[in-house]
Amino acid sequence: MALQSPGQNKLRPLVVIGLIVLVAAGLFGYTGWWAPRHVTSKKLVEVFAPPGGPALGHRRNHAKGICFTGTFEANGNGQALSSAPMFQRGEYPIIGRFNLGSPELSATDASVRVRGMGLQIAASNGQLWRTAMINAPVFAAANPDAFYDLLVASKSKEADAMKNYIAAHPEFGAFLAWAKSAPWTGSYAEETYNSLNSFEFTASNGTKHIVRWSLLPQSPVTNLSTADLAQRPADFLEQEITERINRGPARWTMQVTVATQEDPVNDPTKAWPKDRQTIDVGTLVVQQIEPEQNGPCRDLNYDPTVLPTGMAVSSDPFPAARSAVYRRSYDLRASEEKYYPEGKSGVQP
Ligand code: HEM
């Protein structure tokens, strides 16, 4: 029988607590995207910087954009999936932003393949749903580390950098195929915007589903030829959307797609099969173009983890990483006072 001194007995609870902390920290690090073997938000923000340096006072990616306001008209059908207050039939105010997927503030609209939309829907009880979506049907990388490696390779001076990246990441192929072959539309109003990341919805009865969502344009879609595109002015998308909304609102159907057990929920490079259940939950109505420089979007960070009751992140590693990166980008641009356009919005990041 082993003998224990009174001192050893006193220490035991501390040792046990220490072990629990170590195991918990290990598990947390294993699941957390910021564990040492993972890329950090600092590196992710820095890798976007163009050769001439970042656009000070502006978003570190999707720098060029145009703000809007309007309403989300919920039809009530979303309640079958989520108890989110903005899924109750009714109208909810929105603040959104059309943008180009580039860190360059001076990018020409015809040169950027990825177009995006940042969106905030506010419920009357103050709860918010923030999302940032793009027109691609799949994302370029399967996880934040791979996305970092892709950005590094795309900027590398080594001739084989991209070739090597593609060889090591065949999953990049789906995005590449879309980028090469998808038609270019002539308007932000004609784009489909996809969440790509998956989230967990919980209905009032406790039922849970993993979902992704998309905004499908109700405006007719006209594709531009390459020749047409080449002739468009540098800011044609902003001019077009401003003129269009001045004439009347633009609308999108918000569609939620429900995953089955077989679907990959933690990898946005993988589309789900076309036959998955979808529910149209309402209509997004863009009513007013707002000033970009000092308007209501300036102080907003479309952090995809800002979610109402009934919505939560899933096992998809992107939203947590994006939250940290968007926060860092926000903190940087807001602290660059000389370049951060002045204005009053009252909106909190
Ligand atoms: C690890 C992956 C990602 C990184 C590092 C990243 C990085 C960034 C950064 C730095 C910003 C600017 C944030 C701000 O200052 O407010 C931004 C904005 C944005 N991102 Fe991402 N992003 C990632 C993934 C995604 C994905 C998966 C999507 C689409 C599904 C997306 C869509 C957007 C859009 C639309 C905006 C502009 C939102 C706005 O208008 O403010 N991003 N991203």
Residues whose N, C-alpha, C, O or C-beta is under 5 A from the ligand:
A	BS01	HEM	L44 R59 R60 N61 H62 R97 N99 G116 M117 G118 A132 M133 I134 F139 P144 F147 N194 S195 L196 L300 N301 Y302 A321 R322 V325 Y326 S329 Y330
